[in-house]
Amino acid sequence: MTKTMSRLTVRLPETLHQQLTHLAESEGISLNQYIVYALTRQVVLAYTVQATPIESVDQQQQAFQTLLKELGQASSIAAQSVLDQRETVQPEPELSPEIIALFQERIRAASHP
């Protein structure tokens, strides 16, 4: 299997170029190899799911519960008033009447457990 390679010309500030050259030399690889490595590492990090520490999850849940208590509850009349004011939009063409009915039923079931 052959890998397809692309060529990219990039203008770098001289100091960044020197730093990259130094890092590549310290790794014993070419500047090109080092830049490909660095970019690949950055892309992988951007798409890697990081586990959230349980302490952070607990703090977020506690903050959420505190916020809910501070907000209180809206009366059913106030909630209905807000719902009555919302904008009605047409569903996407891909959504058949059957799918819409299924969604509506799930919403009703979730609203009235």
C-alpha positions in Angstrom: 0.0 0.0 0.0 1.4 3.4 -1.0 0.9 6.4 1.1 -0.1 9.6 -0.7 1.9 12.6 0.4 1.0 16.3 -0.1 3.4 19.2 -0.2 2.8 22.3 1.9 4.9 25.4 1.9 4.7 27.3 5.2 6.2 30.6 6.2 7.6 30.5 9.8 9.0 33.2 12.0 12.7 32.7 12.2 12.7 31.9 15.9 10.1 29.2 15.5 12.0 27.7 12.6 15.2 27.6 14.8 13.3 26.0 17.7 11.8 23.4 15.4 15.2 22.7 13.9 16.7 22.3 17.4 14.0 20.0 18.5 14.3 17.8 15.4 18.1 17.6 15.8 17.7 16.6 19.5 15.4 13.8 18.3 17.8 12.8 15.6 15.2 13.3 12.8 14.7 15.7 9.9 12.9 18.9 10.3 10.2 17.6 8.0 9.7 14.5 10.1 9.5 16.5 13.3 6.9 18.9 11.9 4.8 15.9 10.6 5.2 14.3 14.1 4.2 17.5 15.9 1.2 18.2 13.7 0.0 14.6 13.9 0.3 14.7 17.7 -1.7 17.9 17.8 -4.5 16.5 15.6 -4.7 13.3 17.7 -4.9 15.3 20.9 -7.7 17.4 19.4 -9.7 14.3 18.7 -9.0 12.3 21.8 -11.7 12.0 24.4 -10.3 12.8 27.8 -11.8 11.2 30.9 -13.1 13.8 33.4 -11.9 13.1 36.9 -14.7 12.0 39.2 -14.0 14.9 41.5 -14.7 17.3 38.7 -17.9 15.4 37.8 -19.1 15.6 41.5 -18.3 19.3 41.6 -20.3 20.0 38.4 -23.2 18.0 39.7 -23.2 19.8 43.0 -23.0 23.2 41.2 -25.9 22.2 38.9 -28.0 21.1 41.9 -27.3 24.4 43.7 -28.2 26.3 40.6 -31.5 24.4 40.3 -32.3 25.2 43.9 -31.5 28.9 43.4 -33.7 29.1 40.3 -36.7 27.4 42.0 -39.6 26.1 39.9 -41.8 27.9 37.5 -45.5 27.5 37.9 -47.2 25.4 35.2 -49.0 28.6 34.0 -45.6 30.4 33.5 -44.1 27.3 31.8 -47.1 27.1 29.4 -46.9 30.8 28.7 -43.2 30.4 27.6 -44.1 27.4 25.5 -46.9 29.2 23.8 -44.5 32.0 22.8 -42.0 29.8 21.1 -41.6 29.9 17.4 -43.1 27.1 15.3 -40.9 25.8 12.5 -41.5 23.3 9.8 -39.7 20.0 10.2 -36.9 19.0 7.8 -38.1 17.2 4.7 -36.3 14.0 5.7 -38.6 13.7 8.7 -41.7 11.7 7.8 -45.0 12.1 9.6 -44.3 8.7 11.3 -41.0 9.8 12.6 -42.4 13.1 13.9 -45.2 11.2 15.6 -42.7 8.9 17.3 -40.7 11.9 18.5 -43.8 13.6 19.9 -44.8 10.4 21.7 -41.3 10.1 23.3 -41.5 13.7 24.4 -44.9 13.2 25.9 -43.8 10.1 27.7 -40.7 11.8 29.1 -42.8 14.8 30.2 -45.2 12.6 32.1 -43.3 9.7 33.7 
